[in-house]
Amino acid sequence: MSRKFLYLTKMSFKKKVCSKWFVLVNVFLALVVIALFNINSIIAFFGGDFDQTIQVYVVDEGGHFDTFEKYIETYSQASNEEEEEPKISLEKVEKDVALLEEEIKEDEVIVTLEESESEFLVSSVISKEKIDSSLYQIITQSLNATKQEIGFIQMNIDPTILSQINSTVTIDRVVLNDQNSADENMEMIMGSVFPTLILPFFMLIIFLVQMVGGEICEEKTTKSMEIILSNVSAKTHLLSKIVASNLFVLLQAVLLFVYGVIGFLISTRGNGVALPSSITSVWDSLVSSGFIDSFLTLIPLALVLMILSFLAYSLVAGILASMTTNVEDFSQLQTPLMLILLASYYLALMAGMFEGSSFIRILSYVPFFSCLVSPSLFIMGQIGIGDILISLIILVVFLFFLFKYGLKIYRNGVLNYSNEKVWVRFKKALKSRES
């Protein structure tokens, strides 16, 4: 039996891995994942530039260019601290404004500085098209600060006092109750980071169910099932399909991880080992919220929980597929399974809305739901390691009984080619199991 099992498993696994479809899909996935990690470079290659320097021509009629330039640099660096230089390049010009308007390009801006007796300074900001709101805000802030300094000077206020007034206020930030900050970090985690982590697992389960069911349906449709079961038992056949499919899905998960690592290494090739500021800011939030510590603690148990869930979903898919005669029948039977998976995915994302709810806690112990809901509640601090261990024990017991009684349904249905409706065959299979 062991040799036949290994042979069927090997053939099923080889059939999946050696197919042209597997190669094409993984080439596509590799390109997509690497492209997502390097989206900035790709956009820049096709003419886009996230760090494009804006050329600002200043027509100074009052001799205040130096003051305006000082504030432009100050506000540019304050709004974009991760860059060594501001994105705005100033140039003082003596040309007529009307002539500049005729020559201006899309990435250029004209700013005029004119003295006024009543307002100290008036200005115009001219561009060919509407400019970015953040850029316009920097220019207006610089103009207002320049106007204020001109006013103080004309009113004969001491430059030292002026410097003190214009300096940034020193704030000693003290938070007695940091719960709001923790809540904000948790919202960020549950809204962006956690969905990103569980989405591949969610997609792999869908892929796994379709693969197991499709392969069994194909063998029944082509009548090759009769030949196979004349040489091996139904138990060996079912186990080989489940093991081969799960190995394939785990291989696919490892490949996705490798694609992500490659994409990350390519994206940081010009920065040495330094990470982009957007990533470091998210990382700092994750560390401060305790997510990283919780995640590292969760990883071993979560992996075991997910692998066992893979087995549970694939086992149910195989049992359901045994009672079908075509792919359309399997699509009907797998619908409830897909709805359960979808419900568990959304419950995991919205777990924060049910904080303290007994209902969501109970679902974290239920097979098919526990694989997604339990990690979510653990990250949020609503359950502990002991609860996840309980979920694992329940899942193992569930798998034992599912295989024990599901195998009888599989034996009765795998060679059943009846034209009865699929749900009728399902009921008969259940009655046959009970008898």
C-alpha positions in Angstrom: 0.0 0.0 0.0 2.8 2.4 0.9 4.5 2.0 -2.5 1.2 2.6 -4.3 0.5 5.6 -2.2 3.9 7.1 -2.8 3.5 6.4 -6.5 0.1 8.1 -6.8 1.3 11.0 -4.7 4.4 11.4 -6.8 2.5 11.2 -10.1 -0.2 13.7 -8.9 2.5 16.1 -7.6 4.6 15.8 -10.7 1.6 16.4 -13.0 1.0 19.7 -11.3 4.6 20.9 -11.0 5.7 19.9 -14.5 2.7 21.5 -16.3 3.2 24.5 -18.6 0.4 26.2 -16.7 2.4 26.1 -13.4 5.5 27.5 -15.1 3.5 30.3 -16.8 1.6 31.2 -13.7 4.8 31.4 -11.6 6.6 33.5 -14.1 3.6 35.8 -14.0 3.5 35.9 -10.2 7.2 36.5 -10.0 7.0 39.4 -12.3 3.9 40.9 -10.5 5.5 40.6 -7.0 8.8 42.0 -8.1 7.1 44.8 -9.9 5.0 45.7 -6.8 8.2 46.0 -4.8 9.8 48.2 -7.5 6.8 50.2 -8.6 8.6 53.5 -8.1 11.5 52.5 -10.4 9.1 51.2 -13.0 7.1 54.5 -13.1 10.3 56.5 -13.2 11.5 54.3 -16.2 8.4 55.2 -18.2 8.7 58.9 -17.6 7.3 59.3 -14.0 9.3 60.6 -11.1 8.2 60.6 -7.5 11.1 62.8 -6.5 11.0 65.2 -9.4 12.5 68.6 -8.6 10.2 71.5 -9.4 11.9 74.5 -10.9 10.6 77.8 -9.4 11.6 81.1 -11.1 11.4 84.1 -8.7 10.8 87.6 -10.1 12.0 89.7 -7.2 11.0 93.4 -7.3 11.7 94.2 -3.6 15.0 92.5 -2.8 13.5 89.7 -0.7 14.7 86.7 -2.6 17.2 85.5 0.1 14.5 85.6 2.8 12.0 83.7 0.5 14.7 81.1 -0.3 15.4 80.6 3.4 11.8 79.7 4.1 11.4 77.6 1.0 14.3 75.4 2.2 12.9 75.3 5.7 9.4 74.2 4.8 10.6 71.9 2.1 12.8 70.0 4.5 10.1 69.9 7.2 7.6 68.4 4.8 10.0 65.9 3.3 12.5 65.0 6.1 13.6 61.8 4.4 15.2 63.7 1.5 18.6 65.3 1.8 17.6 68.2 -0.4 14.3 69.9 -1.0 12.3 69.1 -4.1 12.0 72.8 -5.0 14.8 74.4 -7.0 14.8 78.3 -6.8 16.3 80.6 -9.4 16.1 84.3 -9.4 15.5 85.8 -12.8 15.3 89.3 -14.2 13.0 88.5 -17.1 9.6 90.1 -17.7 6.8 88.0 -16.2 4.8 88.0 -19.5 7.9 86.6 -21.3 8.3 83.9 -18.6 4.6 82.9 -19.0 5.2 82.2 -22.7 8.2 80.0 -22.0 7.0 78.2 -18.9 6.9 74.4 -18.9 4.7 71.9 -17.1 7.2 71.3 -14.3 8.0 75.0 -13.7 6.5 77.7 -11.5 6.8 81.4 -11.5 6.6 83.4 -8.2 6.6 87.2 -8.1 7.6 89.2 -5.0 6.3 92.8 -4.9 6.4 95.2 -2.0 3.2 96.8 -0.8 2.7 99.7 1.6 -0.5 98.2 3.1 0.3 94.5 3.1 4.1 94.6 3.1 4.3 91.9 0.4 2.1 90.7 -2.5 2.8 87.8 -4.8 1.6 85.8 -7.7 2.1 82.1 -8.2 1.9 81.2 -11.9 2.0 77.7 -13.5 1.0 76.2 -16.8 -1.2 73.6 -15.0 -2.5 73.1 -11.5 0.4 72.2 -9.2 0.5 69.7 -6.4 -1.3 70.9 -3.3 1.7 70.1 -1.0 4.0 72.2 -3.3 1.5 75.1 -3.3 1.3 74.9 0.5 5.1 75.1 0.8 5.2 78.2 -1.4 2.3 79.9 0.4 3.8 79.2 3.8 7.1 80.6 2.6 5.4 83.7 1.3 3.5 84.3 4.5 6.7 83.8 6.6 8.6 86.2 4.2 5.8 88.8 4.6 5.9 88.5 8.4 9.6 89.0 8.5 9.4 92.0 6.2 6.7 93.5 8.5 8.7 92.9 11.6 11.8 94.6 10.1 9.8 97.6 8.8 8.3 98.0 12.3 11.8 98.1 13.7 11.5 95.0 15.9 14.7 93.5 17.1 16.0 90.7 14.8 16.7 88.5 17.9 13.1 88.8 19.0 12.0 88.2 15.4 14.1 85.0 15.4 12.6 83.9 18.7 9.1 84.5 17.4 9.7 82.6 14.2 11.4 79.6 15.8 9.5 76.4 16.3 7.9 76.0 19.7 9.5 73.4 21.9 6.9 70.8 22.9 7.4 68.2 25.6 4.9 65.5 24.6 3.5 63.6 27.6 0.8 61.0 27.1 -0.7 59.8 30.3 -3.0 57.3 28.6 -1.5 55.9 25.4 -4.6 53.9 24.6 -5.6 56.1 21.7 -2.1 55.7 20.1 -2.3 52.0 20.6 -5.7 51.9 19.0 -4.5 53.8 16.0 -1.6 51.4 15.6 -3.9 48.4 15.8 -6.3 50.0 13.3 -3.3 50.4 10.9 -2.3 46.8 11.5 -5.8 45.3 11.0 -6.5 47.6 8.1 -3.3 47.1 6.0 -0.6 44.8 7.5 -2.7 41.9 8.7 -4.9 41.6 5.5 -1.6 41.5 3.5 -0.3 38.6 5.6 -3.5 36.5 5.4 -4.5 37.2 1.8 -2.0 34.7 0.3 -3.3 32.0 2.7 -6.9 32.8 1.7 -6.0 32.5 -2.0 -4.1 29.3 -1.5 -7.1 27.6 0.2 -9.3 28.6 -2.8 -6.6 27.2 -5.1 -6.3 24.0 -3.1 -10.1 23.3 -3.0 -10.4 23.9 -6.8 -7.3 21.7 -7.5 -8.4 18.7 -5.4 -12.0 18.8 -6.6 -11.0 19.4 -10.2 -8.6 16.5 -10.3 -11.1 14.0 -8.9 -13.8 15.3 -11.2 -11.5 14.9 -14.2 -10.7 11.3 -13.3 -14.4 10.5 -12.9 -15.3 12.2 -16.1 -12.7 10.3 -18.1 -13.6 7.0 -16.4 -9.9 6.6 -15.3 -11.2 6.4 -11.8 -12.4 2.9 -12.3 -8.9 1.8 -13.5 -7.2 3.5 -10.5 -9.5 2.0 -7.9 -9.2 -1.5 -9.3 -5.5 -1.3 -8.3 -5.6 0.8 -5.1 -8.1 1.4 -2.3 -10.3 4.5 -2.1 -8.4 5.4 1.1 -5.0 5.4 -0.6 -6.4 7.3 -3.6 -7.9 10.0 -1.4 -4.8 10.4 0.7 -2.6 10.7 -2.3 -4.7 13.5 -3.7 -4.7 15.4 -0.5 -1.0 15.0 0.2 0.1 15.9 -3.3 -2.2 18.9 -3.4 -1.0 20.2 -0.1 2.6 19.7 -1.0 2.0 21.6 -4.2 0.3 24.5 -2.3 3.1 24.7 0.3 5.6 24.8 -2.6 3.7 27.6 -4.1 3.7 29.5 -0.8 7.5 29.1 -0.5 7.9 30.4 -4.1 5.7 33.5 -3.3 8.0 34.2 -0.4 11.1 33.8 -2.5 9.6 36.2 -5.1 8.9 38.7 -2.4 12.5 38.5 -1.1 13.9 38.9 -4.6 11.7 41.9 -5.2 12.7 43.5 -1.9 16.4 43.0 -2.6 16.1 44.5 -6.1 14.2 47.5 -4.7 17.0 48.2 -2.2 19.9 47.6 -4.5 20.6 51.3 -4.8 20.2 52.0 -1.1 22.6 49.4 0.3 20.9 47.8 3.4 18.8 50.9 4.1 15.1 50.5 3.9 12.8 53.1 2.3 11.3 55.6 4.8 7.8 54.4 4.1 8.8 50.9 5.2 10.7 52.0 8.2 7.9 54.1 9.5 5.5 51.2 9.3 8.1 48.9 10.9 8.5 51.4 13.8 4.7 51.4 14.3 4.6 47.7 14.3 7.4 47.5 16.9 5.9 50.1 19.1 2.5 48.4 19.1 3.9 45.1 20.1 2.8 43.5 16.8 6.3 42.1 16.0 6.7 40.3 19.3 3.2 38.9 19.1 3.7 37.8 15.5 7.0 36.0 16.2 5.3 34.2 19.1 2.4 33.3 16.8 4.3 32.1 13.8 4.9 28.4 14.9 1.4 27.8 16.0 -0.1 29.7 13.1 1.8 27.6 10.6 0.6 24.4 12.2 -2.9 25.7 12.3 -2.8 26.7 8.7 -1.3 23.4 7.5 -4.0 21.5 9.4 -6.6 23.8 7.9 -5.2 23.0 4.5 -5.8 19.4 5.2 -9.3 20.0 6.4 -10.3 22.1 3.4 -8.8 19.7 0.9 -10.3 16.6 2.7 -13.8 18.1 2.5 -13.2 19.2 -1.2 -12.2 15.6 -2.0 -15.2 14.1 -0.3 -17.6 16.5 -2.0 -15.9 15.9 -5.4 -16.4 12.2 -5.1 -20.2 12.6 -5.3 -20.1 14.7 -8.6 -20.0 13.6 -12.2 -18.9 16.9 -13.7 -17.3 20.2 -12.7 -20.7 21.9 -12.6 -21.8 19.6 -9.8 -18.7 20.3 -7.8 -19.2 24.0 -8.2 -22.5 23.6 -6.5 -21.2 21.5 -3.6 -18.2 23.7 -3.0 -20.2 26.9 -2.7 -21.0 26.5 1.0 -17.3 25.7 1.7 -16.3 28.9 -0.1 -18.9 31.0 1.8 -17.4 29.7 5.1 -13.9 30.6 3.9 -15.1 34.1 2.8 -16.9 34.6 6.1 -13.8 33.6 8.1 -11.7 36.0 6.1 -14.0 39.0 6.7 -14.5 38.1 10.4 -10.7 38.1 10.8 -10.5 41.6 9.2 -13.4 43.0 11.3 -12.4 41.3 14.6 -11.7 44.7 16.1 -15.4 45.6 15.7 -16.4 42.6 17.9 -13.9 43.2 20.7 -15.0 41.3 23.8 -17.7 39.4 21.9 -18.2 35.8 23.0 -19.4 35.0 19.5 -16.2 35.8 17.7 -14.2 34.1 20.5 -16.2 30.9 20.0 -15.6 31.0 16.3 -11.9 31.1 16.9 -12.2 27.5 18.1 -14.4 26.3 15.2 -12.6 24.4 12.4 -12.5 26.3 9.0 -12.9 29.6 11.0 -10.0 29.2 13.4 -7.2 29.3 10.8 -8.0 33.0 10.2 -9.9 34.2 13.2 -7.6 32.9 15.9 -4.4 34.7 14.6 -6.5 37.9 14.3 -7.7 37.8 17.9 -4.3 36.8 19.2 -2.7 39.8 17.5 -5.3 42.1 19.0 -4.7 40.6 22.5 -8.2 39.1 22.9 -7.0 35.5 23.2 -3.7 33.9 24.3 -1.5 31.0 23.4 -3.7 28.6 25.3 -6.7 29.5 23.2 -4.8 28.8 20.0 -3.7 25.4 21.4 -7.4 24.6 22.1 -8.2 25.5 18.5 -5.4 23.1 17.3 -6.7 20.3 19.5 -10.3 20.8 18.3 -9.0 20.9 14.7 -7.0 17.6 15.1 -10.1 15.9 16.6 -12.2 17.3 13.8 -9.8 16.0 11.2 -9.8 12.5 12.7 -13.6 12.2 12.6 -13.9 13.9 9.2 -11.5 11.4 7.7 -13.0 8.4 9.5 -16.6 9.1 8.4 -15.8 11.1 5.2 -13.9 8.1 3.8 -17.1 6.1 3.8 -18.8 8.8 1.9 -15.9 8.9 -0.5 -16.0 5.1 -1.1 -19.8 5.2 -1.8 -19.6 8.3 -4.1 -16.4 8.0 -6.1 -17.8 5.3 -8.4 -21.3 6.7 -8.4 -22.2 7.9 -11.9 -25.9 8.4 -11.1 -27.8 11.1 -13.0 -29.7 12.2 -9.9 -29.3 15.7 -8.7 -26.0 16.3 -6.8 -27.7 17.1 -3.5 -29.8 13.9 -3.7 -26.6 11.9 -4.2 -25.1 13.7 -1.2 -28.1 12.8 1.0 -27.9 9.2 -0.1 -24.2 9.1 0.6 -24.8 10.4 4.2 -27.6 7.8 4.7 -25.3 5.1 3.4 -22.6 6.2 5.9 -25.1 6.1 8.8 -26.2 2.6 7.8 
